[in-house]
Amino acid sequence: MNQKVKQYIEKLQLKPHPEGGYYKEIYRAGEIILPENLPMRYKSSRNFSTSIYFLLEGNQVSNFHRLRSDEQWHFYDGSSIVVYVIDEGGNLNKILLGRNIEKGESLQTVIKHNSWFAAELSEKKSFALIGCTVAPGFDFNDFELGKRDELIKTFPQFRELIYRLAKL
């Protein structure tokens, strides 16, 4: 683990995330949206929005998962990240998140709700620190970690990618 990664983990108080990497919630809006004012996919109240720091290093990946809310990723530091998104129509989109906009990288991206998505570093000997904002706010009840066999059955055309970026 390089010194900068150690510093971020310590100073930002990051802890292991179930999808891979490290994270720390840094904001949860104090106001809530009642379930009757939310789309039917939500079964209970949600905060207006939430935000986390998220860090990947080396060979760590963010395994395929999906949320009931849209999630915006913001690039902060390190290597660029490749974000793979399989939308509800079964289309695969590859997004480069980083600061080199002249090479097609974006400083921010949005992953639409119900899309399966995963991420990995472009440069495996590096790290990336990003921020993730979710609205309506994140709740672990809205988080689904993809199962490799089920995803391959649903999206056989992406077998190799899913095998590499989904847990058993």
Summary of the structure (lengths in Angstrom):
residues: 168
radius of gyration: 15.9
end to end distance: 25.7
largest distance: 47.6
contacts: 514
relative contact order: 0.22
helix: 21%
strand: 44%
